[in-house]
C-alpha cells in the first residue's frame, strides 16, 4: 500500500483538497473550515467495525435534459434484481441484476469496508482524517471529450477530461474531515475520473458520512470517538456500468445505448464501533 507523509500533499491530494472545499467538506459555511481547522477534535484514529443496514437504495437515472427519468428501488444488502421502464411509456422494461458478489458490480460495502483503519495524524490540521480505500484510476490516457457528449444535461456537465482506456480499481489514500461542530465526519470515497460513456466510472458524489459518539473532552485531552451513528454511504457510477440482465437480447443496441447514458447511485445506512 502507498505510504502517507503527513507533512506533504501530493498534486493529486491537493486537487482532492480543492474538491473537498465544496459543500460536502466545507462545513456549514462552505468555507473549507474543517479541512484547515486547528482546534481540538475527537480522536477517530484506529480500527473500526462497520455494520450495514440489511438493505440499500438504488437510484437509476436514464436519459438527459427533458428526457431525464429517475427511478428508485430498494434491494437487500447483497443486491437483487429489479426493473425500470426502458421506454418512457413503460412498454418495455429494463432489468438490473445488482449482485454484490459479481466483480463488475460495486456495492457500498466494497468502497467503505467493514473494518476501516483511520489515521488522524496531520501535525497541523486536527480535523483531517485519512485511510486506504478502493478507488478508481484511468489505465489509459485522459483526453478531451467529444463536444456532443459533454455539457449541460449529460453525465459530464463540465466537459472534464475523460479516460480513453479502462478504469481500474486500486487501493489509494482517501481524505475526509471531522466537521466544524465535531459532531460528525465526511469522507470522499473516490471519483473524479469522468466517463467517456464506455467506462464504468465512480462519480464524485461518492461519500461516507456519519455522526460521532464520543467520550471525554478536549479540555481533559481524552476526547475520543467511540461510535458512529446515522452513518450513510452513497456511491454513484456512470457510463458503461452494464448491470442490465437483458443486454445480449435482440434489443441489445437499444439497451446498451440506454444503459451507457445511465447513472446508478447506491445508498445504505450503517453504524460503527471501535
N, C-alpha and C positions, 0 to 999 in steps of 0.2 A: 504494500500500500504506500501511496505517496506520503511523505512527511510534511509537517507544517511548522514553519518558522514564525512564531507569534510576532516577531519584530519586522516582518516584511510581508508585503502583499503583492502577489504576482499581478501581471497585467490582467489576467482573467479574473482574479479576485477583485481587482479594482473595478472592473466592469460590473461584476456581480454586486459590488457595494453600491454602485450608482443605481443599478436596478432596484436594490433594496431600499433606496430612498423614495421609492414610490409609496403610495398609501399603505401597502402591505406592512412594511417595516419602518415606516416613518413616524409612527406614534400618532396620537390624536391630532397633533398639529401638522402632521405631514412634513416635518422639517428635519428628518433623519435624526431626531433626538436620541432614540435608543442606540443607534449604531455608533454614536460618538459620546454617549453618556459615560461619565467618570464617577458618578455617585454609587454607593453600595447597591448590590443586587444579590438576591438569594443564590446560594451555591447550587447549581444544577449538575455539576461535573460528576462523572461516574456512569455506571451501568444502570439501565432502566429496563423494566419488564413492561411490555405493552400488551394490553388485552383489547381486542377489537370487538365491535358490535357483531351480532350474528347476521347482519345483512348490510348491503350497501346500495346506494342510489346511483343509477346510471342516467346521464342526460345525453341524448343523441341529437345533434344539430345537423340538419340536411339543408342543402341549398344556401343561397346567399341573397342579400338585398331583400327585395319584396317577396322573393320566393323562399325565404328562410323559414324553416319549420323546426320546432323543438319538441322532443318527446322525453318524458321522464318515466323510468321504470325502477322497480326495487327487486333485487335478487339476493340470494343467500351469500354468506361470507366467502364461499368458494366459487361464486359465479352462478351462472344459469343461462337459460335460453329465453329470449323474449322477442316480440315482433313490434315493428313500427311500420307505418304506411310507406311503401316505396314511392307511390304516386300521391299527389295532393288530394285526389278524390278517394283514396283508400281502396281502390280496386285491386291493387297488388300490394303484398306485404313483404317486408324485408326482415329476415330472421337473423338475429345476432346470437352467437354462441360464445358467451364470455366465461370460459372455463379457465380459472386461475392457474391450473396446472399446465396449460399449454404455453410453450415458450414465447409465442407471439402475442399473448395476452398479458398485460402488465397491470395487476390489481394494486390497490393502495398499500397492502401489507408488504409488497415487494420493494417499494421505494421508501417506505418508512418501516424499517424492520421491527420485529417483535422484541429485540434486545439491543437497542441502540446504545452506544457509548459516547457520552457527550463530554467535550472539553470546554472549559471556560478559563483559558489561560492567557488571554491577551494582557500584556503588562500594563496597558493604559486604559483600554476601553472595557469596563467591567460588565457591560450588558451583552457583549458579543459571545455567541456560543458556536462551536464547530463540531462536526462529526463527519465520518466517512459514510457515504450513501451511494447506491447505484444511480447513475445519471447517464446522459447521452452525449455523444460527441460524433462529429462528422468524420467518417473514414475516407472521404473523398475530398473534393475541393469546394470551397464556398464561392458561389458565383451569383451574379445579378439575376433576379427572377425575370421571367417574361412579363412584359408590361400588361398583358392580358390576364395574368394570373396573380396579380397583387393589387393592393389598393383597397379603398373602402368597399365593404361588403364581401371581402374574401378572407381566407384564413391567414393571409399575410398583409394586413391593412397598411403597415408601414413600409412595405416593399423591402424588407430586410434581406440580406444575402441568404441564399438557400444552399443546401447541401446537394451536390450532384452525384453523390455516391450513397452507400449505405449509412444509416445512422446506427451506431453501435452503442451498446450499454456497457459502461465501465464503472469502476468504483472511484469516486473522486471526493474532494473536500466540499462539504456543504456548509452554508453560512446561515445564521439566524440571530435574532436578538431577543432578550428579555425586554418586555415593553416598559415604557416610561413609568407606569404605575407599579411596576414589579409584580403584577398580579397574573401575568401570562406571558406567552412567548409565541414567536412566529419563525418558521424555518423554511427557506426556499429549497424545494426538492429537486431542482434542476430546471430544464427547459432552456429556451433561448436559441435552439437550433431550428430555424424556420423550415417549414416543409416545402418541398417542391411538388407536392401532390402525390408523389410516389413513395417517399419515405414516411414511416410512422414516427412522428416527432412529438416529444413531450412539450406541452405549452408552458409558458412562463407563469401561468396561474397556479401551477402545481405547488402546494404548500402543506405544511403540517402546523397546526395551531393548537393551543391548549391553555388552560388556566392552572396556576400552580397552588398547591397546598404546601405551606411552609411551617417551620418551627424556628424558635429562637428569634433574634433580632439583629439589625445592623449595629445597634449600639453595643450589644454584648459580643459582637463579632462571631456569632454562632448561627447566623441566618442561613437556613438550609431548606431547599425544596425536597419534600418527601413524597409528593404525589402529583399526578396530573389528572384533572377532571375536565369534563366538557371538551375533550380533545376532538379534533376534526382533521382528517386527511383528505385533501382534494387533489386528484391528478387528472390532467387533461391531455388528450392526444389528438393530433390532426394528421391529415394526409392519408397515406396508403395503409391504414390500420384495417386490413381486410378481415374483420372478425365476423363477417356475414356468412351464414351457413350456405346460402344458395348461390354463392359465386361458383361458377362451373356449370350452371344450368344453361339452357339455350339463351337465356336473357343476360348472359354474362357481361357483354359490353355495357348494357344499360346499368346493370347493378354495380359494376366496377366504377363507372362514371359517378354514380350517386355516392358510393362509399368514399371514393377518393376526395370528394368535396365535403366530406362529413367531419365533424369533430365529436369525440366521445369523451365525456367527463365522468370520472368516478368520485364518489364521496362517501366516507364512512366515519363513524364515531369511534372513540377509543378512550381508555383510561390508562394511567401509568403509575407504577410504584418503583421505589428504589430497591 
